[in-house]
Amino acid sequence: MTKSDQPIFPYPPHQVKGYHEFLPLQTQPIGSLLPSDQYPQNENPPKLFEPLTIRGVEFPNRAWVAPMCQYSSSNGQATDHHLVHLGSMAMRGWGSIMIEATAVVPEGRITPEDSGLWEDSQIDSFKRIVDYVHGIKGVIGIQLAHAGRKASTPAPWNLRLAVEGGYDGGNVVGEENGGWPNNVQAPSAISFNEGKYANPVESSLEYIENLKKAFADAVERCKAIGFDYIEIHGAHGYLLHEYVDPLSNTRTDGYGGSFENRIKLPLEITKLVRDKWDKPLFYRLSATDWLEDTLGPEKTENGDYAWWGIEQTTILTQKLADLGVDLIDVSSGGNDIRQKVQVGPSYQLPFAEHIKKNVKNILVGAVGIITDAHQANDIIEQGKADVVLLAREVLRNVDFPLQSALQLGTAVNPAVQYERAWTRMLVKHDPNNVHQTTRSQHGVTEVQGEEGEKKKPNRRGPPPEIHSAVPGV
Ligand SMILES: Cc1cc2nc3c(=O)[nH]c(=O)nc-3n(C[C@H](O)[C@H](O)[C@H](O)COP(=O)(O)O)c2cc1C
């Protein structure tokens, strides 16, 4: 065979235009349903894989990554760790990826190594990740946060290592290790855990005004970065939860006392974020302090609220919906060490379900020990929530979305580079014909480990010779 007779493949590689380096083009979002005219099993797909569009942003499915602190930032900036950690999720078909609690002011970090967006120099480190995720057609947002009285603590493993070494002291990181023990802010000067956590200062009204501006400035940075959505962190005993909760907020000014006063700051911050941000906006809250066993009912006989619970949560959520929040992410706990959490599969789902039934004009996210394809799908199918957010299961099984598709008998798009691992899911079959076993899987053979081998479309004539038996011939 002469050189000119060689069977030249005439097409250039599919690649993302405008990306700063070669990046293969994904044919459609990873984790999105493949077309039912080619995959008959997708005619009535499980609701977990139904796309969701919010304010023009299309989320390819309902299995989302919950925010997870990594305590791995460098002066607030996202690092190589974040690119690998979040990038690997983007390659695995999650409907959405949320960047961890990201502080809008330095003293709003949980640990000195937390993520932050309090200055412009932090923008590029996030943009690098967002550009990559968008390059592979993913959806990515960020949780904006302030840790309140739970700030200036060590990362969990630093504490664990110290305790394993016999340490039995407090959890407040000192200035010598990058902490800010004398600038831990809270609605009231009440420690989360006396002797262990910081003694916070009661924020001045001036501090509150600056905080609002910090949220607004962080939103501008989110725009520059190109995030698809923002979530405001109002859960887990961090600053905005501390404001709404009568146990942590005993202020006597306009931000404390009555229920209306306690929810004022979260609503003000939500409104100013909403006014600046026209993409999807979410809010995460704790639906309960889990203190019924310890303190009795949420509402006392005289009509006052004793602690934060589902009744106040429901009213607050309706107000958030009225301000234009698109989705409420329903978590729980974290503001009182006396909490008695009833942990188990879907343990926070009843709160999500309650909100779904009682609040108008808001989508609902369920989170908490959701680890199984059928469990996740049933939540959506039964209308208990609109999306599920997973955290620890993501860390154990980053392939959960595609594994779930396989288990639920549906076919979703794998990353082009990973197609050959998903041949079982990519079998095209008619769900009504259980005996059918066609082998036309996304153009990929089931041969394991064959580098570069492609299944050619069925054509008349003998199958083409793909591999030469003798190397070099
Ligand atoms: C490593 C880790 C970090 C977390 N960081 C955050 C965070 O930044 N913001 C937040 O709202 N919740 C955070 N959480 C809570 C999770 O988002 C989630 O609500 C919780 O783990 C329950 O879900 P799961 O049972 O699927 O893990 C974190 C959880 C883990 C395991």
The ligand as an SDF file (V2000), in Angstrom:
LIG
                    3D

 31 33  0  0  0  0  0  0  0  0999 V2000
  -17.0310   17.0770   53.8460 C   0  0  0  0  0  0  0  0  0  0  0  0
  -18.3180   17.8270   54.0460 C   0  0  0  0  0  0  0  0  0  0  0  0
  -18.3230   19.2000   53.9390 C   0  0  0  0  0  0  0  0  0  0  0  0
  -19.5320   19.9100   54.0470 C   0  0  0  0  0  0  0  0  0  0  0  0
  -19.5510   21.2570   53.8210 N   0  0  0  0  0  0  0  0  0  0  0  0
  -20.7310   21.9090   53.7170 C   0  0  0  0  0  0  0  0  0  0  0  0
  -20.7950   23.2330   53.2260 C   0  0  0  0  0  0  0  0  0  0  0  0
  -19.8070   23.8160   52.7970 O   0  0  0  0  0  0  0  0  0  0  0  0
  -22.0100   23.8390   53.2100 N   0  0  0  0  0  0  0  0  0  0  0  0
  -23.1500   23.2080   53.6130 C   0  0  0  0  0  0  0  0  0  0  0  0
  -24.2200   23.7970   53.5850 O   0  0  0  0  0  0  0  0  0  0  0  0
  -23.1100   21.9300   54.0220 N   0  0  0  0  0  0  0  0  0  0  0  0
  -21.9420   21.2550   54.0500 C   0  0  0  0  0  0  0  0  0  0  0  0
  -21.9180   19.9280   54.3880 N   0  0  0  0  0  0  0  0  0  0  0  0
  -23.1960   19.2390   54.5990 C   0  0  0  0  0  0  0  0  0  0  0  0
  -23.6490   18.5620   53.3070 C   0  0  0  0  0  0  0  0  0  0  0  0
  -23.8570   19.5010   52.2730 O   0  0  0  0  0  0  0  0  0  0  0  0
  -24.9310   17.7340   53.5270 C   0  0  0  0  0  0  0  0  0  0  0  0
  -25.9730   18.6240   53.8590 O   0  0  0  0  0  0  0  0  0  0  0  0
  -24.7920   16.7020   54.6220 C   0  0  0  0  0  0  0  0  0  0  0  0
  -23.5360   16.0310   54.5520 O   0  0  0  0  0  0  0  0  0  0  0  0
  -25.9040   15.6550   54.5480 C   0  0  0  0  0  0  0  0  0  0  0  0
  -25.8970   15.0210   53.3010 O   0  0  0  0  0  0  0  0  0  0  0  0
  -25.2440   13.5440   53.0640 P   0  0  0  0  0  0  0  0  0  0  0  0
  -25.9380   12.6170   54.0240 O   0  0  0  0  0  0  0  0  0  0  0  0
  -25.5440   13.2360   51.6270 O   0  0  0  0  0  0  0  0  0  0  0  0
  -23.7850   13.6270   53.3490 O   0  0  0  0  0  0  0  0  0  0  0  0
  -20.7310   19.2100   54.3110 C   0  0  0  0  0  0  0  0  0  0  0  0
  -20.7000   17.8210   54.4690 C   0  0  0  0  0  0  0  0  0  0  0  0
  -19.5200   17.1280   54.3030 C   0  0  0  0  0  0  0  0  0  0  0  0
  -19.5480   15.6300   54.4060 C   0  0  0  0  0  0  0  0  0  0  0  0
  1  2  1  0
  2  3  1  0
  2 30  2  0
  3  4  2  0
  4  5  1  0
  4 28  1  0
  5  6  2  0
  6  7  1  0
  6 13  1  0
  7  8  2  0
  7  9  1  0
  9 10  1  0
 10 11  2  0
 10 12  1  0
 12 13  2  0
 13 14  1  0
 14 15  1  0
 14 28  1  0
 15 16  1  0
 16 17  1  0
 16 18  1  0
 18 19  1  0
 18 20  1  0
 20 21  1  0
 20 22  1  0
 22 23  1  0
 23 24  1  0
 24 25  2  0
 24 26  1  0
 24 27  1  0
 28 29  2  0
 29 30  1  0
 30 31  1  0
M  END
$$$$
